[in-house]
Amino acid sequence: MKDTYRDQRGLPFLDTLAQDVRYAGRMLRRDPGFAIVAVLSLALGIGATTAVFSVLNAVMLRPLPVSEPERLVIVSSQLRSKPFVLFNPVFEELRRRQRTLSAVFAISEEPYLKVSFGGSSAPEYVRGSLVSGGYFSTLGVWSSLGRL
C-alpha cells in the first residue's frame, strides 16, 4: 500500500530521472578516468553540434537582411563556360536596356581591396567589394550613420 501511494504522489518521471542521475553519479565517481573521457566527449559533441548549427542558421535558415530577399536574382556573365568580366560600359548598357528587372547592380568578385588610410600610411588589404551605384537602395538597406 505504501509503494502504491508513493507512485501516485508527485511526478514519477522526475523521481525516476533523479534516481538515474544519482546512480550515474555514483558510477562515474567510481572510475574517474572514464568520467573525464565521458564529460570531454559530451562537451566536444555539444560544441561541434552548436558550431555547425550556428553556421547553418546564419547561411541557410535565416533570410537575407534585405527587403524582399525572395525577389533577388543573380546574373553572372560567362563566355564559353568561363567567368567573363563585365566592364563598366557593357554593364551600363545592360542596365539601360533591360526591361525585366526592377533594378540592376554590379558587385566585384574580389574579396579584398587594397586601400590606404591617410596620406603617408602604407596600403593595407581590407575585406570588401566594389559595387555599382544603387547597390544599397536596390537591396533596401540604409546606413545607420553617415552616408552611402
N, CA, C and O atoms as a GROMACS GRO file, in nm:
protein
  592
    1MET      N    1   0.081  -0.118   0.000
    1MET     CA    2   0.000   0.000   0.000
    1MET      C    3   0.087   0.126   0.000
    1MET      O    4   0.056   0.224  -0.068
    2LYS      N    5   0.196   0.122   0.077
    2LYS     CA    6   0.285   0.236   0.084
    2LYS      C    7   0.349   0.265  -0.052
    2LYS      O    8   0.360   0.382  -0.090
    3ASP      N    9   0.391   0.161  -0.126
    3ASP     CA   10   0.450   0.179  -0.259
    3ASP      C   11   0.348   0.236  -0.357
    3ASP      O   12   0.383   0.322  -0.438
    4THR      N   13   0.225   0.191  -0.352
    4THR     CA   14   0.121   0.240  -0.441
    4THR      C   15   0.097   0.389  -0.417
    4THR      O   16   0.086   0.466  -0.513
    5TYR      N   17   0.090   0.430  -0.291
    5TYR     CA   18   0.070   0.570  -0.258
    5TYR      C   19   0.188   0.654  -0.306
    5TYR      O   20   0.167   0.764  -0.358
    6ARG      N   21   0.310   0.605  -0.290
    6ARG     CA   22   0.431   0.677  -0.331
    6ARG      C   23   0.432   0.695  -0.482
    6ARG      O   24   0.473   0.800  -0.531
    7ASP      N   25   0.388   0.593  -0.559
    7ASP     CA   26   0.386   0.603  -0.705
    7ASP      C   27   0.285   0.706  -0.753
    7ASP      O   28   0.308   0.771  -0.855
    8GLN      N   29   0.176   0.724  -0.682
    8GLN     CA   30   0.074   0.820  -0.723
    8GLN      C   31   0.113   0.963  -0.688
    8GLN      O   32   0.071   1.057  -0.756
    9ARG      N   33   0.190   0.981  -0.584
    9ARG     CA   34   0.228   1.112  -0.536
    9ARG      C   35   0.341   1.170  -0.625
    9ARG      O   36   0.430   1.096  -0.666
   10GLY      N   37   0.338   1.299  -0.654
   10GLY     CA   38   0.444   1.366  -0.729
   10GLY      C   39   0.446   1.326  -0.876
   10GLY      O   40   0.346   1.279  -0.930
   11LEU      N   41   0.559   1.345  -0.938
   11LEU     CA   42   0.576   1.312  -1.079
   11LEU      C   43   0.670   1.192  -1.090
   11LEU      O   44   0.790   1.205  -1.065
   12PRO      N   45   0.617   1.075  -1.126
   12PRO     CA   46   0.702   0.956  -1.132
   12PRO      C   47   0.819   0.970  -1.229
   12PRO      O   48   0.926   0.914  -1.204
   13PHE      N   49   0.800   1.043  -1.337
   13PHE     CA   50   0.908   1.060  -1.435
   13PHE      C   51   1.027   1.131  -1.370
   13PHE      O   52   1.141   1.089  -1.388
   14LEU      N   53   0.999   1.238  -1.297
   14LEU     CA   54   1.108   1.312  -1.234
   14LEU      C   55   1.176   1.230  -1.124
   14LEU      O   56   1.297   1.239  -1.105
   15ASP      N   57   1.098   1.150  -1.051
   15ASP     CA   58   1.158   1.064  -0.949
   15ASP      C   59   1.251   0.962  -1.012
   15ASP      O   60   1.361   0.939  -0.961
   16THR      N   61   1.208   0.902  -1.122
   16THR     CA   62   1.291   0.803  -1.191
   16THR      C   63   1.416   0.870  -1.248
   16THR      O   64   1.525   0.813  -1.242
   17LEU      N   65   1.401   0.991  -1.303
   17LEU     CA   66   1.515   1.064  -1.356
   17LEU      C   67   1.615   1.096  -1.246
   17LEU      O   68   1.736   1.083  -1.266
   18ALA      N   69   1.567   1.138  -1.131
   18ALA     CA   70   1.656   1.170  -1.019
   18ALA      C   71   1.732   1.045  -0.973
   18ALA      O   72   1.851   1.052  -0.941
   19GLN      N   73   1.664   0.931  -0.968
   19GLN     CA   74   1.731   0.806  -0.930
   19GLN      C   75   1.839   0.770  -1.031
   19GLN      O   76   1.948   0.727  -0.993
   20ASP      N   77   1.808   0.787  -1.161
   20ASP     CA   78   1.906   0.756  -1.266
   20ASP      C   79   2.028   0.847  -1.257
   20ASP      O   80   2.141   0.802  -1.276
   21VAL      N   81   2.005   0.974  -1.229
   21VAL     CA   82   2.116   1.069  -1.219
   21VAL      C   83   2.204   1.036  -1.099
   21VAL      O   84   2.327   1.041  -1.108
   22ARG      N   85   2.142   1.002  -0.987
   22ARG     CA   86   2.221   0.963  -0.869
   22ARG      C   87   2.303   0.837  -0.897
   22ARG      O   88   2.420   0.829  -0.858
   23TYR      N   89   2.243   0.739  -0.964
   23TYR     CA   90   2.314   0.616  -0.997
   23TYR      C   91   2.431   0.645  -1.091
   23TYR      O   92   2.540   0.592  -1.072
   24ALA      N   93   2.409   0.732  -1.194
   24ALA     CA   94   2.516   0.766  -1.287
   24ALA      C   95   2.629   0.838  -1.215
   24ALA      O   96   2.746   0.812  -1.243
   25GLY      N   97   2.594   0.927  -1.122
   25GLY     CA   98   2.696   0.997  -1.045
   25GLY      C   99   2.781   0.902  -0.963
   25GLY      O  100   2.903   0.918  -0.956
   26ARG      N  101   2.717   0.801  -0.900
   26ARG     CA  102   2.793   0.702  -0.822
   26ARG      C  103   2.886   0.622  -0.912
   26ARG      O  104   3.000   0.595  -0.874
   27MET      N  105   2.839   0.584  -1.029
   27MET     CA  106   2.922   0.504  -1.121
   27MET      C  107   3.039   0.586  -1.175
   27MET      O  108   3.149   0.533  -1.191
   28LEU      N  109   3.017   0.715  -1.203
   28LEU     CA  110   3.125   0.798  -1.255
   28LEU      C  111   3.228   0.828  -1.146
   28LEU      O  112   3.346   0.841  -1.177
   29ARG      N  113   3.184   0.839  -1.020
   29ARG     CA  114   3.278   0.860  -0.910
   29ARG      C  115   3.367   0.738  -0.888
   29ARG      O  116   3.480   0.750  -0.842
   30ARG      N  117   3.315   0.624  -0.922
   30ARG     CA  118   3.390   0.500  -0.904
   30ARG      C  119   3.512   0.492  -0.997
   30ARG      O  120   3.617   0.441  -0.959
   31ASP      N  121   3.496   0.545  -1.122
   31ASP     CA  122   3.605   0.540  -1.220
   31ASP      C  123   3.628   0.680  -1.277
   31ASP      O  124   3.565   0.716  -1.376
   32PRO      N  125   3.717   0.761  -1.217
   32PRO     CA  126   3.736   0.899  -1.261
   32PRO      C  127   3.790   0.912  -1.404
   32PRO      O  128   3.756   1.009  -1.473
   33GLY      N  129   3.871   0.820  -1.450
   33GLY     CA  130   3.923   0.826  -1.587
   33GLY      C  131   3.812   0.817  -1.689
   33GLY      O  132   3.809   0.892  -1.786
   34PHE      N  133   3.721   0.724  -1.667
   34PHE     CA  134   3.606   0.710  -1.755
   34PHE      C  135   3.519   0.834  -1.749
   34PHE      O  136   3.465   0.877  -1.851
   35ALA      N  137   3.504   0.891  -1.629
   35ALA     CA  138   3.421   1.010  -1.612
   35ALA      C  139   3.478   1.127  -1.693
   35ALA      O  140   3.403   1.200  -1.758
   36ILE      N  141   3.610   1.144  -1.690
   36ILE     CA  142   3.672   1.253  -1.765
   36ILE      C  143   3.652   1.234  -1.914
   36ILE      O  144   3.619   1.329  -1.986
   37VAL      N  145   3.672   1.112  -1.962
   37VAL     CA  146   3.653   1.083  -2.105
   37VAL      C  147   3.507   1.106  -2.145
   37VAL      O  148   3.481   1.163  -2.251
   38ALA      N  149   3.413   1.064  -2.061
   38ALA     CA  150   3.271   1.082  -2.092
   38ALA      C  151   3.233   1.230  -2.097
   38ALA      O  152   3.163   1.273  -2.188
   39VAL      N  153   3.279   1.307  -2.000
   39VAL     CA  154   3.248   1.450  -1.997
   39VAL      C  155   3.311   1.523  -2.115
   39VAL      O  156   3.247   1.607  -2.177
   40LEU      N  157   3.437   1.492  -2.147
   40LEU     CA  158   3.502   1.555  -2.262
   40LEU      C  159   3.434   1.519  -2.393
   40LEU      O  160   3.419   1.604  -2.481
   41SER      N  161   3.391   1.394  -2.407
   41SER     CA  162   3.320   1.352  -2.529
   41SER      C  163   3.188   1.427  -2.543
   41SER      O  164   3.154   1.472  -2.652
   42LEU      N  165   3.116   1.440  -2.433
   42LEU     CA  166   2.991   1.515  -2.438
   42LEU      C  167   3.016   1.662  -2.472
   42LEU      O  168   2.943   1.720  -2.551
   43ALA      N  169   3.119   1.721  -2.412
   43ALA     CA  170   3.150   1.862  -2.437
   43ALA      C  171   3.188   1.884  -2.584
   43ALA      O  172   3.141   1.979  -2.646
   44LEU      N  173   3.271   1.798  -2.639
   44LEU     CA  174   3.309   1.811  -2.781
   44LEU      C  175   3.190   1.792  -2.872
   44LEU      O  176   3.174   1.865  -2.970
   45GLY      N  177   3.106   1.694  -2.843
   45GLY     CA  178   2.987   1.670  -2.926
   45GLY      C  179   2.891   1.786  -2.923
   45GLY      O  180   2.842   1.828  -3.027
   46ILE      N  181   2.865   1.839  -2.805
   46ILE     CA  182   2.772   1.952  -2.793
   46ILE      C  183   2.832   2.076  -2.859
   46ILE      O  184   2.760   2.150  -2.928
   47GLY      N  185   2.962   2.100  -2.840
   47GLY     CA  186   3.026   2.216  -2.902
   47GLY      C  187   3.026   2.209  -3.053
   47GLY      O  188   2.997   2.308  -3.121
   48ALA      N  189   3.058   2.090  -3.108
   48ALA     CA  190   3.059   2.075  -3.254
   48ALA      C  191   2.919   2.092  -3.312
   48ALA      O  192   2.902   2.156  -3.415
   49THR      N  193   2.819   2.035  -3.246
   49THR     CA  194   2.681   2.048  -3.293
   49THR      C  195   2.637   2.194  -3.290
   49THR      O  196   2.572   2.241  -3.383
   50THR      N  197   2.672   2.266  -3.185
   50THR     CA  198   2.636   2.407  -3.174
   50THR      C  199   2.703   2.488  -3.284
   50THR      O  200   2.640   2.575  -3.344
   51ALA      N  201   2.830   2.462  -3.311
   51ALA     CA  202   2.902   2.535  -3.415
   51ALA      C  203   2.841   2.510  -3.552
   51ALA      O  204   2.822   2.604  -3.630
   52VAL      N  205   2.812   2.385  -3.583
   52VAL     CA  206   2.754   2.352  -3.714
   52VAL      C  207   2.616   2.417  -3.728
   52VAL      O  208   2.585   2.472  -3.834
   53PHE      N  209   2.534   2.411  -3.623
   53PHE     CA  210   2.402   2.473  -3.633
   53PHE      C  211   2.413   2.624  -3.647
   53PHE      O  212   2.334   2.684  -3.720
   54SER      N  213   2.507   2.686  -3.579
   54SER     CA  214   2.524   2.831  -3.590
   54SER      C  215   2.557   2.871  -3.733
   54SER      O  216   2.502   2.967  -3.786
   55VAL      N  217   2.648   2.798  -3.795
   55VAL     CA  218   2.684   2.827  -3.934
   55VAL      C  219   2.566   2.800  -4.027
   55VAL      O  220   2.536   2.880  -4.115
   56LEU      N  221   2.499   2.688  -4.009
   56LEU     CA  222   2.383   2.653  -4.091
   56LEU      C  223   2.273   2.757  -4.076
   56LEU      O  224   2.209   2.794  -4.174
   57ASN      N  225   2.250   2.802  -3.955
   57ASN     CA  226   2.146   2.902  -3.930
   57ASN      C  227   2.180   3.034  -3.998
   57ASN      O  228   2.093   3.097  -4.059
   58ALA      N  229   2.306   3.076  -3.989
   58ALA     CA  230   2.347   3.202  -4.050
   58ALA      C  231   2.345   3.197  -4.202
   58ALA      O  232   2.310   3.296  -4.267
   59VAL      N  233   2.381   3.082  -4.259
   59VAL     CA  234   2.396   3.073  -4.404
   59VAL      C  235   2.268   3.028  -4.474
   59VAL      O  236   2.233   3.083  -4.579
   60MET      N  237   2.198   2.931  -4.417
   60MET     CA  238   2.086   2.870  -4.490
   60MET      C  239   1.948   2.905  -4.435
   60MET      O  240   1.855   2.926  -4.514
   61LEU      N  241   1.932   2.911  -4.306
   61LEU     CA  242   1.798   2.921  -4.249
   61LEU      C  243   1.748   3.064  -4.236
   61LEU      O  244   1.632   3.092  -4.268
   62ARG      N  245   1.831   3.153  -4.189
   62ARG     CA  246   1.788   3.291  -4.168
   62ARG      C  247   1.782   3.363  -4.303
   62ARG      O  248   1.874   3.350  -4.382
   63PRO      N  249   1.675   3.437  -4.330
   63PRO     CA  250   1.668   3.509  -4.458
   63PRO      C  251   1.768   3.623  -4.463
   63PRO      O  252   1.816   3.670  -4.360
   64LEU      N  253   1.799   3.666  -4.583
   64LEU     CA  254   1.892   3.776  -4.601
   64LEU      C  255   1.837   3.902  -4.535
   64LEU      O  256   1.716   3.925  -4.538
   65PRO      N  257   1.923   3.984  -4.477
   65PRO     CA  258   1.876   4.106  -4.409
   65PRO      C  259   1.849   4.220  -4.507
   65PRO      O  260   1.897   4.331  -4.488
   66VAL      N  261   1.772   4.192  -4.611
   66VAL     CA  262   1.734   4.293  -4.708
   66VAL      C  263   1.584   4.287  -4.726
   66VAL      O  264   1.519   4.189  -4.690
   67SER      N  265   1.528   4.394  -4.783
   67SER     CA  266   1.384   4.392  -4.808
   67SER      C  267   1.355   4.304  -4.930
   67SER      O  268   1.422   4.316  -5.033
   68GLU      N  269   1.258   4.218  -4.918
   68GLU     CA  270   1.214   4.125  -5.022
   68GLU      C  271   1.328   4.038  -5.079
   68GLU      O  272   1.358   4.048  -5.198
   69PRO      N  273   1.390   3.955  -4.996
   69PRO     CA  274   1.501   3.872  -5.045
   69PRO      C  275   1.458   3.769  -5.150
   69PRO      O  276   1.540   3.723  -5.228
   70GLU      N  277   1.331   3.733  -5.152
   70GLU     CA  278   1.284   3.634  -5.249
   70GLU      C  279   1.283   3.689  -5.391
   70GLU      O  280   1.269   3.612  -5.486
   71ARG      N  281   1.297   3.820  -5.408
   71ARG     CA  282   1.295   3.880  -5.541
   71ARG      C  283   1.434   3.903  -5.598
   71ARG      O  284   1.447   3.951  -5.710
   72LEU      N  285   1.539   3.870  -5.523
   72LEU     CA  286   1.675   3.889  -5.572
   72LEU      C  287   1.713   3.781  -5.673
   72LEU      O  288   1.680   3.664  -5.655
   73VAL      N  289   1.783   3.822  -5.777
   73VAL     CA  290   1.828   3.731  -5.882
   73VAL      C  291   1.976   3.759  -5.907
   73VAL      O  292   2.017   3.874  -5.916
   74ILE      N  293   2.055   3.653  -5.919
   74ILE     CA  294   2.197   3.669  -5.952
   74ILE      C  295   2.215   3.636  -6.099
   74ILE      O  296   2.178   3.528  -6.145
   75VAL      N  297   2.271   3.730  -6.172
   75VAL     CA  298   2.302   3.710  -6.313
   75VAL      C  299   2.453   3.723  -6.326
   75VAL      O  300   2.510   3.827  -6.294
   76SER      N  301   2.517   3.618  -6.373
   76SER     CA  302   2.662   3.625  -6.391
   76SER      C  303   2.695   3.612  -6.539
   76SER      O  304   2.624   3.546  -6.614
   77SER      N  305   2.803   3.673  -6.578
   77SER     CA  306   2.843   3.670  -6.719
   77SER      C  307   2.946   3.560  -6.739
   77SER      O  308   3.041   3.545  -6.663
   78GLN      N  309   2.924   3.481  -6.846
   78GLN     CA  310   3.017   3.375  -6.882
   78GLN      C  311   3.039   3.377  -7.032
   78GLN      O  312   2.950   3.409  -7.110
   79LEU      N  313   3.160   3.342  -7.068
   79LEU     CA  314   3.195   3.332  -7.208
   79LEU      C  315   3.260   3.196  -7.228
   79LEU      O  316   3.369   3.171  -7.175
   80ARG      N  317   3.196   3.108  -7.303
   80ARG     CA  318   3.244   2.971  -7.323
   80ARG      C  319   3.264   2.898  -7.190
   80ARG      O  320   3.368   2.836  -7.168
   81SER      N  321   3.166   2.907  -7.104
   81SER     CA  322   3.163   2.840  -6.972
   81SER      C  323   3.272   2.887  -6.876
   81SER      O  324   3.304   2.817  -6.781
   82LYS      N  325   3.327   3.004  -6.900
   82LYS     CA  326   3.426   3.061  -6.808
   82LYS      C  327   3.377   3.199  -6.766
   82LYS      O  328   3.312   3.269  -6.844
   83PRO      N  329   3.408   3.240  -6.642
   83PRO     CA  330   3.364   3.372  -6.597
   83PRO      C  331   3.418   3.482  -6.689
   83PRO      O  332   3.534   3.478  -6.732
   84PHE      N  333   3.334   3.577  -6.717
   84PHE     CA  334   3.368   3.687  -6.806
   84PHE      C  335   3.353   3.817  -6.727
   84PHE      O  336   3.248   3.840  -6.666
   85VAL      N  337   3.455   3.901  -6.729
   85VAL     CA  338   3.449   4.028  -6.657
   85VAL      C  339   3.360   4.124  -6.735
   85VAL      O  340   3.384   4.152  -6.852
   86LEU      N  341   3.259   4.173  -6.667
   86LEU     CA  342   3.165   4.267  -6.728
   86LEU      C  343   3.215   4.408  -6.702
   86LEU      O  344   3.197   4.461  -6.592
   87PHE      N  345   3.278   4.470  -6.799
   87PHE     CA  346   3.334   4.603  -6.781
   87PHE      C  347   3.223   4.706  -6.769
   87PHE      O  348   3.110   4.682  -6.813
   88ASN      N  349   3.254   4.821  -6.711
   88ASN     CA  350   3.152   4.920  -6.679
   88ASN      C  351   3.070   4.967  -6.799
   88ASN      O  352   2.948   4.974  -6.786
   89PRO      N  353   3.127   4.999  -6.916
   89PRO     CA  354   3.041   5.041  -7.027
   89PRO      C  355   2.942   4.932  -7.068
   89PRO      O  356   2.827   4.962  -7.102
   90VAL      N  357   2.984   4.807  -7.066
   90VAL     CA  358   2.895   4.696  -7.100
   90VAL      C  359   2.786   4.683  -6.995
   90VAL      O  360   2.669   4.662  -7.028
   91PHE      N  361   2.823   4.696  -6.867
   91PHE     CA  362   2.723   4.688  -6.760
   91PHE      C  363   2.623   4.802  -6.769
   91PHE      O  364   2.503   4.780  -6.754
   92GLU      N  365   2.671   4.924  -6.795
   92GLU     CA  366   2.580   5.038  -6.806
   92GLU      C  367   2.483   5.020  -6.921
   92GLU      O  368   2.366   5.056  -6.909
   93GLU      N  369   2.528   4.965  -7.032
   93GLU     CA  370   2.439   4.939  -7.146
   93GLU      C  371   2.337   4.832  -7.111
   93GLU      O  372   2.220   4.843  -7.146
   94LEU      N  373   2.382   4.728  -7.042
   94LEU     CA  374   2.291   4.622  -6.997
   94LEU      C  375   2.187   4.679  -6.902
   94LEU      O  376   2.069   4.645  -6.912
   95ARG      N  377   2.228   4.763  -6.809
   95ARG     CA  378   2.134   4.823  -6.715
   95ARG      C  379   2.035   4.914  -6.788
   95ARG      O  380   1.917   4.917  -6.752
   96ARG      N  381   2.080   4.986  -6.887
   96ARG     CA  382   1.993   5.078  -6.960
   96ARG      C  383   1.890   5.004  -7.044
   96ARG      O  384   1.775   5.048  -7.055
   97ARG      N  385   1.930   4.890  -7.103
   97ARG     CA  386   1.841   4.819  -7.196
   97ARG      C  387   1.747   4.717  -7.131
   97ARG      O  388   1.648   4.679  -7.192
   98GLN      N  389   1.775   4.673  -7.012
   98GLN     CA  390   1.694   4.568  -6.952
   98GLN      C  391   1.556   4.621  -6.915
   98GLN      O  392   1.542   4.736  -6.872
   99ARG      N  393   1.454   4.536  -6.934
   99ARG     CA  394   1.315   4.575  -6.905
   99ARG      C  395   1.249   4.480  -6.805
   99ARG      O  396   1.139   4.508  -6.757
  100THR      N  397   1.313   4.368  -6.772
  100THR     CA  398   1.253   4.266  -6.688
  100THR      C  399   1.271   4.294  -6.540
  100THR      O  400   1.177   4.276  -6.462
  101LEU      N  401   1.389   4.336  -6.501
  101LEU     CA  402   1.421   4.354  -6.360
  101LEU      C  403   1.390   4.496  -6.315
  101LEU      O  404   1.396   4.590  -6.394
  102SER      N  405   1.358   4.511  -6.187
  102SER     CA  406   1.327   4.644  -6.136
  102SER      C  407   1.454   4.727  -6.114
  102SER      O  408   1.450   4.850  -6.126
  103ALA      N  409   1.565   4.664  -6.084
  103ALA     CA  410   1.691   4.734  -6.066
  103ALA      C  411   1.805   4.636  -6.090
  103ALA      O  412   1.789   4.515  -6.073
  104VAL      N  413   1.920   4.690  -6.129
  104VAL     CA  414   2.038   4.608  -6.155
  104VAL      C  415   2.158   4.675  -6.089
  104VAL      O  416   2.173   4.797  -6.094
  105PHE      N  417   2.242   4.596  -6.026
  105PHE     CA  418   2.367   4.649  -5.973
  105PHE      C  419   2.476   4.547  -5.997
  105PHE      O  420   2.449   4.429  -6.021
  106ALA      N  421   2.600   4.593  -5.991
  106ALA     CA  422   2.715   4.506  -6.013
  106ALA      C  423   2.797   4.500  -5.885
  106ALA      O  424   2.800   4.595  -5.807
  107ILE      N  425   2.862   4.387  -5.866
  107ILE     CA  426   2.948   4.367  -5.750
  107ILE      C  427   3.073   4.293  -5.796
  107ILE      O  428   3.065   4.203  -5.880
  108SER      N  429   3.188   4.331  -5.740
  108SER     CA  430   3.313   4.266  -5.780
  108SER      C  431   3.328   4.132  -5.711
  108SER      O  432   3.270   4.109  -5.605
  109GLU      N  433   3.405   4.046  -5.771
  109GLU     CA  434   3.431   3.913  -5.716
  109GLU      C  435   3.549   3.913  -5.620
  109GLU      O  436   3.573   3.813  -5.552
  110GLU      N  437   3.622   4.023  -5.612
  110GLU     CA  438   3.739   4.030  -5.526
  110GLU      C  439   3.697   4.043  -5.380
  110GLU      O  440   3.624   4.136  -5.346
  111PRO      N  441   3.743   3.952  -5.292
  111PRO     CA  442   3.704   3.962  -5.152
  111PRO      C  443   3.784   4.065  -5.072
  111PRO      O  444   3.743   4.104  -4.963
  112TYR      N  445   3.900   4.110  -5.125
  112TYR     CA  446   3.984   4.204  -5.052
  112TYR      C  447   4.019   4.321  -5.142
  112TYR      O  448   4.039   4.305  -5.263
  113LEU      N  449   4.025   4.438  -5.084
  113LEU     CA  450   4.063   4.560  -5.156
  113LEU      C  451   4.189   4.616  -5.094
  113LEU      O  452   4.208   4.608  -4.972
  114LYS      N  453   4.275   4.672  -5.175
  114LYS     CA  454   4.398   4.735  -5.127
  114LYS      C  455   4.370   4.884  -5.114
  114LYS      O  456   4.349   4.954  -5.214
  115VAL      N  457   4.368   4.933  -4.989
  115VAL     CA  458   4.336   5.073  -4.964
  115VAL      C  459   4.443   5.135  -4.875
  115VAL      O  460   4.516   5.066  -4.805
  116SER      N  461   4.448   5.267  -4.880
  116SER     CA  462   4.542   5.342  -4.798
  116SER      C  463   4.461   5.438  -4.713
  116SER      O  464   4.379   5.514  -4.764
  117PHE      N  465   4.484   5.435  -4.582
  117PHE     CA  466   4.416   5.525  -4.489
  117PHE      C  467   4.512   5.637  -4.453
  117PHE      O  468   4.614   5.613  -4.387
  118GLY      N  469   4.482   5.756  -4.494
  118GLY     CA  470   4.572   5.868  -4.467
  118GLY      C  471   4.673   5.884  -4.580
  118GLY      O  472   4.690   5.794  -4.662
  119GLY      N  473   4.740   5.996  -4.583
  119GLY     CA  474   4.832   6.024  -4.692
  119GLY      C  475   4.962   5.947  -4.686
  119GLY      O  476   5.014   5.908  -4.791
  120SER      N  477   5.017   5.925  -4.568
  120SER     CA  478   5.150   5.866  -4.560
  120SER      C  479   5.150   5.718  -4.522
  120SER      O  480   5.256   5.656  -4.520
  121SER      N  481   5.036   5.662  -4.491
  121SER     CA  482   5.034   5.522  -4.446
  121SER      C  483   5.049   5.426  -4.564
  121SER      O  484   5.010   5.457  -4.677
  122ALA      N  485   5.105   5.310  -4.535
  122ALA     CA  486   5.122   5.208  -4.638
  122ALA      C  487   4.985   5.144  -4.668
  122ALA      O  488   4.902   5.133  -4.578
  123PRO      N  489   4.962   5.103  -4.792
  123PRO     CA  490   4.833   5.042  -4.825
  123PRO      C  491   4.812   4.911  -4.749
  123PRO      O  492   4.907   4.838  -4.721
  124GLU      N  493   4.688   4.884  -4.716
  124GLU     CA  494   4.651   4.762  -4.645
  124GLU      C  495   4.539   4.692  -4.722
  124GLU      O  496   4.466   4.754  -4.799
  125TYR      N  497   4.527   4.560  -4.699
  125TYR     CA  498   4.417   4.485  -4.756
  125TYR      C  499   4.302   4.481  -4.657
  125TYR      O  500   4.322   4.446  -4.540
  126VAL      N  501   4.184   4.517  -4.701
  126VAL     CA  502   4.065   4.512  -4.618
  126VAL      C  503   3.960   4.429  -4.690
  126VAL      O  504   3.958   4.422  -4.812
  127ARG      N  505   3.874   4.365  -4.612
  127ARG     CA  506   3.768   4.282  -4.669
  127ARG      C  507   3.657   4.373  -4.720
  127ARG      O  508   3.603   4.454  -4.644
  128GLY      N  509   3.623   4.360  -4.845
  128GLY     CA  510   3.519   4.443  -4.905
  128GLY      C  511   3.509   4.416  -5.054
  128GLY      O  512   3.590   4.343  -5.110
  129SER      N  513   3.410   4.473  -5.116
  129SER     CA  514   3.389   4.456  -5.260
  129SER      C  515   3.352   4.590  -5.321
  129SER      O  516   3.294   4.677  -5.255
  130LEU      N  517   3.386   4.605  -5.446
  130LEU     CA  518   3.343   4.722  -5.521
  130LEU      C  519   3.201   4.696  -5.572
  130LEU      O  520   3.172   4.588  -5.623
  131VAL      N  521   3.114   4.796  -5.558
  131VAL     CA  522   2.976   4.782  -5.604
  131VAL      C  523   2.939   4.903  -5.688
  131VAL      O  524   3.002   5.009  -5.677
  132SER      N  525   2.837   4.886  -5.770
  132SER     CA  526   2.791   4.997  -5.853
  132SER      C  527   2.691   5.082  -5.776
  132SER      O  528   2.644   5.043  -5.669
  133GLY      N  529   2.659   5.197  -5.833
  133GLY     CA  530   2.561   5.285  -5.771
  133GLY      C  531   2.425   5.216  -5.765
  133GLY      O  532   2.391   5.137  -5.852
  134GLY      N  533   2.349   5.247  -5.664
  134GLY     CA  534   2.218   5.186  -5.647
  134GLY      C  535   2.221   5.052  -5.575
  134GLY      O  536   2.117   4.988  -5.559
  135TYR      N  537   2.338   5.010  -5.531
  135TYR     CA  538   2.350   4.880  -5.463
  135TYR      C  539   2.266   4.874  -5.336
  135TYR      O  540   2.185   4.783  -5.318
  136PHE      N  541   2.286   4.972  -5.248
  136PHE     CA  542   2.216   4.970  -5.120
  136PHE      C  543   2.067   4.999  -5.136
  136PHE      O  544   1.985   4.937  -5.067
  137SER      N  545   2.031   5.090  -5.223
  137SER     CA  546   1.888   5.120  -5.241
  137SER      C  547   1.815   5.003  -5.306
  137SER      O  548   1.698   4.980  -5.275
  138THR      N  549   1.881   4.930  -5.394
  138THR     CA  550   1.819   4.812  -5.454
  138THR      C  551   1.795   4.704  -5.350
  138THR      O  552   1.691   4.637  -5.352
  139LEU      N  553   1.889   4.685  -5.259
  139LEU     CA  554   1.873   4.585  -5.154
  139LEU      C  555   1.780   4.633  -5.043
  139LEU      O  556   1.739   4.553  -4.959
  140GLY      N  557   1.748   4.762  -5.041
  140GLY     CA  558   1.663   4.815  -4.935
  140GLY      C  559   1.735   4.828  -4.804
  140GLY      O  560   1.675   4.815  -4.697
  141VAL      N  561   1.867   4.853  -4.809
  141VAL     CA  562   1.949   4.866  -4.690
  141VAL      C  563   1.992   5.012  -4.681
  141VAL      O  564   2.035   5.072  -4.780
  142TRP      N  565   1.982   5.071  -4.561
  142TRP     CA  566   2.017   5.211  -4.542
  142TRP      C  567   2.121   5.222  -4.433
  142TRP      O  568   2.126   5.138  -4.343
  143SER      N  569   2.204   5.323  -4.440
  143SER     CA  570   2.310   5.339  -4.341
  143SER      C  571   2.252   5.389  -4.210
  143SER      O  572   2.157   5.468  -4.210
  144SER      N  573   2.307   5.344  -4.099
  144SER     CA  574   2.263   5.392  -3.969
  144SER      C  575   2.335   5.521  -3.932
  144SER      O  576   2.281   5.605  -3.861
  145LEU      N  577   2.458   5.536  -3.980
  145LEU     CA  578   2.535   5.658  -3.960
  145LEU      C  579   2.604   5.695  -4.090
  145LEU      O  580   2.639   5.608  -4.169
  146GLY      N  581   2.623   5.822  -4.113
  146GLY     CA  582   2.697   5.865  -4.230
  146GLY      C  583   2.614   5.856  -4.356
  146GLY      O  584   2.491   5.860  -4.353
  147ARG      N  585   2.684   5.845  -4.468
  147ARG     CA  586   2.616   5.837  -4.597
  147ARG      C  587   2.672   5.723  -4.678
  147ARG      O  588   2.779   5.670  -4.649
  148LEU      N  589   2.598   5.686  -4.780
  148LEU     CA  590   2.638   5.575  -4.865
  148LEU      C  591   2.707   5.627  -4.989
  148LEU      O  592   2.750   5.549  -5.074
   0.00000   0.00000   0.00000
